Amino acid sequence: MTPLPPPAMLDITSLRRVRPWGGDLVDIAMADGKITGIIPAGTAPIGVREFDGRGLLALPGIVNAHAHVDKSWWGLPWQSYGGEASTEGRIRHERSERDRLGIPSLERSAHVLREFVRHGTTAIRTHVDVDGGVGLRGIEAVEEAAAAYEGALDVRIVAFPQDGVLRRPGVLDLLREAAARPGVEGIGGLDPATIDRDPVGQIDAITALAADTGVGIDIHLHDPTDLGAFQIELLVDRAARLGLQGRVNIAHGFAVAQIEPARRRDLLAAMAEVGVTMTTVAPLRLPQLPLAELDEAGVRFAFGTDGIRDLWSPYGTGDTLGIAWQYARAAGLVRDDDLLRVVQLATTDAAWSVGRETHDLIEGARADIVLLDAENPLDALVRLPERMLVVGGGRVLHVA
């Protein structure tokens, strides 16, 4: 099967009459993939390729900080879920069915990227499975799918041991091999206590490997309450001892929202001291990560879609702004300041998750821009309007 081609990706010289963050009408000038000026509407030099925004809201491109580009069956007929409800059950079901559906493959990854782009995503941190069954084929497929965008779509890869680190022989060797690839920026881990049954062993293994190879760590930690908090404490300790400051992310981390407030305060302070970050997919069945407490402690966090239409679940659209909506709604956020903060976490303030210092609608920033028919960022969050134009690195990736 021939994968879906990326869009034409025409370079664009300016966006005319747009409203960055809901402000006054301006023109945004671009060249060489960057924003070169934010100037009064109607004053941008006439260019060969420009787009009249007609007063649309402009936001920085949406950042998906926790994706699984390699795992979806998007583009295939409907697949009924047939596994058990537990994490272990979903892992077994995926292993038994993925080859039949061509997972991983260039075709499946290309479909997922197209859905992300259509929803305004211009930068992605994706976990890609590495195990004895697929080796590094998933990484190769994602790299090839991303390469079709010629850098206009920013895709960062984490080699992810979905089936465990220690319980499967050879996985650590595969992670080390993956870490040596230029396109791989991190290695993962998964529930050291409940999957590998050895929290100290798994955490010691992946932190030592990260310290030795220079990559970061992005660990999936579903374990709840005290068990989860204990493993976060282990990660904080190893980050401090091995010089991994600013290179460890905890995905999910449900325990942070479940432990009692005094312990949470101390844990967040320890995480902030060594730069441990968090990502969430805002699961509805569990308490949400506490926005105000994370901000007060200085723990950076961001949103992601997790898997979409995959062998774990048929849910998911590829819309990270939709995940931000889900987080805000589930957390009971209604005040303007909080809603704006959520939009920032899906855009500007997720820059760290894709290795950027700056991700905003300002001169000198990468020209990643999404236009929406909305009054302001708050309206865009609660209503989730269609993404009318998506620009990545100064190139048009999607037009509604």
Salt bridges, closest charged atoms under 4 A:
ASP11 OD1 - ARG395 NE 3.20
ASP27 OD2 - ARG16 NH1 3.37
GLU50 OE2 - ARG16 NE 3.05
ASP52 OD2 - ARG17 NH2 2.60
GLU84 OE1 - ARG92 NH2 2.78
GLU88 OE2 - ARG92 NH1 3.86
GLU88 OE1 - ARG167 NH1 2.81
GLU94 OE2 - LYS71 NZ 2.54
GLU97 OE1 - ARG100 NH2 2.68
GLU115 OE1 - ARG118 NH2 2.83
ASP129 OD2 - LYS71 NZ 2.89
ASP131 OD2 - ARG95 NH1 3.88
ASP131 OD2 - ARG98 NH1 2.92
GLU143 OE1 - ARG181 NH2 2.61
GLU150 OE1 - ARG395 NH1 2.86
ASP154 OD1 - ARG156 NE 2.70
ASP154 OD2 - ARG356 NH2 3.02
ASP163 OD2 - ARG95 NH1 2.90
ASP163 OD1 - ARG167 NH2 2.76
ASP163 OD2 - ARG168 NE 2.67
GLU185 OE2 - ARG156 NH1 3.06
ASP191 OD2 - HIS222 ND1 2.90
ASP204 OD1 - ARG238 NE 2.56
ASP212 OD2 - ARG176 NH1 2.68
ASP218 OD2 - ARG125 NH1 2.71
ASP218 OD2 - HIS127 NE2 3.62
ASP226 OD1 - ARG263 NH1 2.83
GLU233 OE2 - ARG263 NH2 3.08
ASP237 OD2 - ARG238 NH1 2.70
ASP237 OD2 - ARG241 NE 2.96
GLU293 OE1 - ARG264 NE 2.81
ASP295 OD2 - ARG341 NE 2.77
ASP306 OD1 - HIS66 NE2 3.21
ASP306 OD1 - HIS68 NE2 3.16
ASP306 OD2 - HIS252 NE2 3.97
ASP319 OD1 - ARG387 NH1 2.95
ASP349 OD2 - ARG341 NH1 2.47
ASP368 OD2 - ARG356 NH2 3.16
ASP368 OD1 - ARG366 NE 2.76
ASP379 OD2 - ARG383 NH2 2.89
